[in-house]
Amino acid sequence: MNKTFILAILMTISLENYAQCLTERHSTSWYDGWASCSASQSPNPARGISHWIMYNFGEPYRLTTSTLWNSNDPAHLDYGLQGYTADYSTDGISWTSLGTFSAEKATGSPFYEGTEGPDFDEAIAQYVLITALSNYGGSCYGFSELKINLANTANGISDEM
């Protein structure tokens, strides 16, 4: 009985340690992401009518690197962004283009760990706009998640701004 109990504990510890090795894995569920099947007018007039998503952080932050998880639903891997632009703004009216980027097609696996996204190079922004330019052949455009890291300051903004 003692040996069985110890073996069970060791197996549990072993499984917990293995699960922590892939902390950036992503779901394969279709509802764990963004999808756009009809274009609309972008908040950035320079982007016109397009497939886009805008994030409002509520206040300005100093943004750094990012990770993008493409559409990871096995039935809709073709929705994933192939080419996209990233813009940022402090007021949602005046936009700065960060550039054009590409993303690898997701695998449809729960072990999918995403791809490197735009580096905001400590830009100060309250809004981030992602605009789809191309996908992997689907009728809609989308991705599962975008994680943007922040600089080490509280919000990167001084009172003098």
N, C-alpha and C positions, 0 to 999 in steps of 0.2 A: 504494500500500500504506500509506504514512504517513497519507494523508487518511482511509482506511478505519479505521485504528487509532484515530486521534483522534476520529472520528465515533462509534465504538463506545464509547469512554471517556465522551464527552459525553452520549450516550444513557443510559449506566449511571448517571452522576451525576444526570441529570435524573430518572430513574425512582426512584432512592433518595430524592431530595428530595421528590418527590410522595408517596411512600409514608409519609413522616414527618409529613405534614400531618394525617393522621387517626389519631392515636395511640390514640384511645379507641374504635376500631371494635370490633365484636363478631361472633363466629362465628354461623353459621346452623345449626350442628350440634345435633341434639337432645340429645346427651350432654354438652354444655357448659353445663349448668345444673341447677337443682333442679326437680323435679316431685313433687307429692303427689296421688295418686289416691284415697286413703282417709284419712279424718280419724282423729286419735288424741288422747289426753289431752295437753294442753299442759303444759310445765314450769311455766308461770304459771297457777295455779288459776283466776284471773279470766278466762282465755281458754277454759276448758272443753275440750270435744272439738272440734278444729279442724284445719285444714291449716296447719302451721307448720314453721319451720326455726330452729334455735338455733345460734349461733356461740359457741365457747369459745376465747378468745384465749390461754388458758394463764396469764395474769396480767392485772391491771388496766391499762388505758390511758386516757388522756384523749382522747376522741373528738370529732371536729368534723364537717365536712360529709360528704355521701355522694353517690354516683351509683348508680342502679339501672338495669340493663339487663334489660328485660322478656323473656319467652320469645320468642326470635327465630327459632325453627324455623318456616319458612314453612308447614309442615303443622299446626302447633300454636300459631299466634299467639293463638288463643282461650284458651289456658291462662294467658296473661299476667295478672299482677295488675292489677286495676282499682282496688280499694280494699284497704288493708292497715293494720295497726297495727305499731308498733315499740315494744318494751320493752327496758330494759337492767337489769343487775344486777351487783353485785360478787361475789355468792356463789351465784347460781343458785337462790336460795330467795325472797328479797325482791326484788320487781320494781318498777320505776318506769316508768310509761307515758310515752312521748315524744309520743304522739298518734296520730291517724288520718291517713293519707296516700292520695293517688291517684297512679297511674302511667299514662302514655300507652301505648297499644298499640304494640308493636314493629312494625317495617316488614318484617321478613323479609329485609332487605338486609344484605350484609356491610359496608355503609357506615353502618349504624345506630350511633349514638353514645350511646344511653341517655338517661336523664332525671334531673333533680335528685331526689335522695332526701332522707331526713330530715337535719336539722341537729341534731347531738347537743349543740351549744353547750358543748363541752368537758366533758361529763359523764364521770365516771370509771366505767368498766365493764370487766368481764372477759367478760360474756355479753351477747349481743344476740339478741333473739327477734323474728322477723318472722312475723306471723300474717295469713294471707289472709282477707279479708272478702268479696271478689267478684272475678270474672275477666271475660273478654270472651266468655263463653258456653260454654267448654269443659267437658269432664267431669273434668278435673284442674286443678290450680292450680300455677303455677310462675313462675320468672324465671331469667334466664341468669346474672346476677352482681350482687353488691352490693359496692361498693368504699367503705370507710369511711376517711376521712383522720384522721390523728392530729395532736394539738397538737405544737408544736415542742420539747417537753421529751422526755427519754428515754422515760419512761413516764407522766409526769404525776403521779406519786405521790411524796410525801415520806416519809421514814422514820417520821414522827410519826403517820401515819394510823392 
